[in-house]
């Protein structure tokens, strides 16, 4: 085997669905078990740029940008409904186009409700779960961060919508990457600079506010998701940053109630755990997948 063949190559691709483009990163052998990586707010598949090559030796890794994020299409919010139903529908279209019917999935932040919709529509598709600061339970959503968002869910006034704009500014984006991190020197500024540049595109603020509103549809799905977890018992790896003020550690523990094949790890880290603890978390994910889906 040549040295060059040991270096995973990541490809950057686009699939067009009647004019709506979904961008995705892909690496690994085409005939290997599939691992689907679903990002959260306010980022894109960029958040997995370091994890993808680490997994690509044994797995076919697919990491799409959700509608309105990264390099995927982001039409005006008056022309496209920015809902988690639509986000999941476009990920499913991508999976269908690529001929993928079975996959392990890494859920994080917005990636969690996207994945839950995929799983509820195709209950046997998910071969394993990696859960990284992504909720499927009410626990962990009763905190200061969510209070103004919940007010908007309850009362969809212009005033309540405008009150959320502070979550879209550069200071808040940087905060998401740096708050609660034990190793700040490991957090590249490219993260929040890239994310903010994309959020600052004309009209993208309204897209984000629409997603904030639609997040209110997710708690109502939790009982069905929990029933799916109990019924299908996907092997699950929990890797959670305990200092995350958006999805705090309280959201991690309830998974133990419904899953029997669960490996549970909590780290002294924040929201974007993969930036801070890659040296510990990447091997955990690789080893878990190797044992459960290879």
C-alpha positions in Angstrom: 0.0 0.0 0.0 1.4 3.4 -1.0 1.6 6.2 1.5 -0.8 8.3 -0.6 -3.5 5.6 -0.3 -3.4 6.1 3.5 -4.5 9.7 3.3 -8.3 10.0 3.2 -9.5 12.3 0.4 -12.6 14.4 1.1 -14.7 15.4 -1.9 -17.1 18.4 -2.0 -20.2 17.7 -4.0 -23.6 19.2 -4.9 -26.8 17.5 -5.8 -29.5 19.5 -7.6 -33.2 18.8 -6.7 -35.3 20.9 -9.2 -33.1 23.9 -8.7 -32.5 23.5 -4.9 -28.9 22.5 -4.3 -27.7 20.4 -1.4 -24.0 20.6 -0.8 -22.2 17.7 1.0 -18.8 16.4 1.9 -18.0 12.8 1.2 -15.1 10.5 1.9 -14.3 6.9 2.3 -14.9 3.7 0.3 -18.1 3.6 -1.6 -19.0 0.1 -0.5 -18.3 0.7 3.2 -20.9 1.2 5.9 -22.4 4.7 5.8 -22.0 7.3 8.5 -24.2 10.4 8.2 -23.1 13.6 10.0 -25.7 16.2 10.6 -24.6 19.6 11.8 -26.3 22.2 13.9 -26.8 26.0 14.3 -25.0 28.2 13.4 -22.6 26.1 11.4 -22.5 23.6 8.5 -20.7 20.5 7.5 -17.6 22.6 8.1 -17.9 21.5 11.8 -17.0 17.9 10.7 -14.0 18.9 8.6 -11.6 17.1 11.0 -13.8 14.2 11.9 -14.5 13.1 8.3 -10.9 12.0 7.4 -10.6 10.2 10.8 -13.6 8.0 9.9 -13.0 7.7 6.2 -10.5 4.8 6.5 -13.3 2.3 7.3 -16.6 4.1 6.6 -18.3 6.0 3.8 -18.9 9.4 5.4 -21.6 11.8 4.2 -22.0 15.3 5.7 -24.6 17.6 4.1 -25.3 21.2 4.6 -28.9 21.7 5.7 -31.1 24.2 3.7 -30.0 27.7 4.4 -26.6 26.7 5.8 -23.1 26.4 4.4 -23.0 26.0 0.6 -26.6 24.6 0.2 -29.3 26.7 -1.4 -30.6 29.5 0.8 -33.5 31.1 -1.0 -35.5 33.9 0.7 -37.6 32.7 3.6 -40.7 33.9 1.7 -40.0 31.4 -1.1 -39.0 28.4 1.0 -40.2 27.0 4.3 -37.3 26.7 6.7 -38.7 23.9 8.9 -37.1 20.7 10.2 -39.6 18.7 8.2 -38.1 20.4 5.0 -34.6 19.9 6.3 -35.2 16.2 6.8 -36.9 15.9 3.5 -33.9 17.3 1.6 -31.5 15.1 3.5 -33.7 12.1 2.6 -33.7 13.2 -1.1 -29.9 13.2 -0.9 -29.8 9.8 0.6 -32.2 8.5 -2.0 -30.1 10.0 -4.8 -27.0 8.4 -3.4 -28.7 5.0 -3.0 -28.2 5.0 0.8 -30.9 3.1 2.8 -28.9 2.2 5.9 -26.6 4.4 7.9 -25.2 5.4 11.3 -26.0 9.0 12.2 -24.2 11.6 14.3 -26.8 14.0 15.7 -25.8 17.4 17.1 -28.0 20.4 17.9 -30.3 21.0 14.8 -29.0 17.7 13.4 -30.9 15.8 16.1 -34.5 16.9 15.2 -33.5 16.4 11.5 -32.3 12.8 12.2 -35.4 12.1 14.3 -37.7 12.8 11.4 -35.6 10.6 9.2 -35.8 7.8 11.7 -39.5 8.1 12.3 -40.1 8.0 8.5 -37.8 5.0 8.0 -37.5 3.3 11.4 -35.1 0.6 10.2 -32.7 2.8 8.4 -30.5 3.8 11.4 -27.8 1.3 12.2 -26.2 3.3 15.1 -26.4 6.6 16.9 -23.7 9.1 18.0 -25.4 11.7 20.1 -23.4 14.9 20.6 -25.3 17.6 22.5 -28.6 16.9 20.7 -31.9 16.5 22.6 -34.7 13.9 22.4 -36.1 14.8 25.8 -37.6 17.8 27.5 -34.8 17.8 30.1 -32.2 20.3 29.2 -34.4 22.8 27.4 -35.6 24.7 30.5 -32.8 27.2 30.7 -32.0 30.9 30.1 -30.9 30.4 26.5 -34.3 28.9 25.5 -36.5 31.3 27.4 -36.8 34.0 24.7 -37.2 31.3 22.0 -40.0 29.7 23.9 -41.7 33.1 24.3 -41.6 33.3 20.5 -43.1 29.8 20.2 -46.0 30.8 22.5 -46.6 34.3 21.0 -45.4 34.8 17.5 -45.3 38.6 17.6 -42.8 40.8 15.7 -41.5 41.9 19.1 -40.7 38.4 20.2 -39.1 37.7 16.8 -36.9 40.8 17.0 -35.8 39.8 20.5 -34.0 36.8 19.1 -31.7 38.8 16.7 -29.0 39.0 19.4 -28.5 35.2 18.9 -27.3 36.0 15.3 -24.5 38.4 16.0 -20.8 37.7 15.9 -20.4 37.9 19.7 -22.9 35.1 20.2 -21.5 32.9 17.5 -18.0 33.2 19.0 -19.5 32.5 22.5 -21.0 29.2 21.2 -17.5 28.0 20.3 -15.6 29.3 23.3 -17.9 29.2 26.3 -17.2 26.3 28.7 -14.2 25.1 26.8 -11.3 23.8 28.8 -8.8 24.2 25.9 -9.5 27.5 24.3 -6.2 27.4 22.3 -7.7 24.5 20.3 -10.6 26.5 19.0 -9.9 27.9 15.6 -11.3 31.4 15.0 -12.1 30.1 11.4 -15.1 28.5 13.0 -17.1 31.6 14.1 -15.7 33.8 11.3 -16.9 31.3 8.6 -20.3 30.8 10.3 -20.9 34.5 10.8 -20.0 35.4 7.3 -22.7 33.0 6.0 -25.2 34.2 8.5 -24.6 37.8 7.5 -25.7 37.1 3.9 -28.7 39.2 3.0 -31.8 37.5 4.2 -30.1 34.7 6.2 -31.2 36.3 9.5 -34.8 35.7 8.6 -34.0 32.1 7.7 -32.5 31.6 11.2 -35.4 33.2 12.9 -37.8 30.8 11.0 -35.7 27.9 12.2 -35.9 29.2 15.8 -39.7 29.3 15.5 -39.9 25.8 14.0 -37.8 24.3 16.7 -41.0 24.6 18.8 -42.3 21.6 16.8 -39.6 19.3 18.1 -40.6 18.7 21.7 -44.0 17.4 20.5 -42.1 14.7 18.5 -40.1 13.5 21.6 -42.5 10.8 22.7 -42.5 9.2 19.3 -38.7 9.4 19.1 -38.4 7.8 22.6 -40.8 5.1 21.5 -38.6 4.5 18.4 -35.5 4.3 20.6 -37.2 1.7 22.8 -38.5 -0.3 19.9 -35.4 -0.3 17.7 -32.6 0.0 20.3 -30.0 1.4 18.0 -26.5 1.0 19.5 -25.8 4.5 20.9 -22.7 6.5 21.8 -23.2 9.6 23.9 -20.4 12.2 23.8 -21.6 15.4 25.5 -19.9 18.6 26.5 -21.0 19.1 30.1 -20.6 22.9 30.1 -22.9 23.6 27.2 -25.5 26.2 28.2 -27.6 25.6 25.1 -28.0 21.8 25.4 -26.8 21.2 28.9 -25.8 17.8 30.4 -29.3 17.3 31.7 -30.4 16.4 28.1 -27.8 13.6 27.9 -28.9 11.3 30.8 -32.5 10.5 29.8 -31.2 8.4 26.9 -30.3 5.9 29.5 -33.9 5.3 30.3 -34.8 4.0 26.8 -31.6 2.4 25.5 -29.9 -0.7 26.6 -26.8 -0.7 24.3 -25.5 2.7 25.3 -22.0 4.0 25.9 -22.0 7.2 27.8 -19.2 9.9 28.0 -19.4 13.4 29.4 -16.5 15.8 28.9 -15.4 19.0 30.5 -16.2 20.9 27.4 -18.8 23.2 25.8 -21.2 23.2 22.8 -18.8 22.3 20.0 -17.1 19.4 21.7 -15.4 18.2 18.6 -13.2 21.4 18.5 -12.1 21.0 22.1 -11.8 17.2 22.6 -11.0 15.8 19.2 -8.1 13.7 20.6 -10.5 11.9 22.9 -13.8 11.9 21.0 -12.6 11.0 17.5 -11.1 7.6 18.7 -14.3 6.9 20.7 -16.5 7.4 17.7 -14.2 5.4 15.4 -14.0 2.5 17.9 -17.7 2.5 18.5 -18.6 2.4 14.8 -16.0 -0.3 14.1 -17.5 -2.5 16.8 -21.2 -1.8 15.9 -21.5 -1.4 12.2 -18.3 -2.6 10.4 
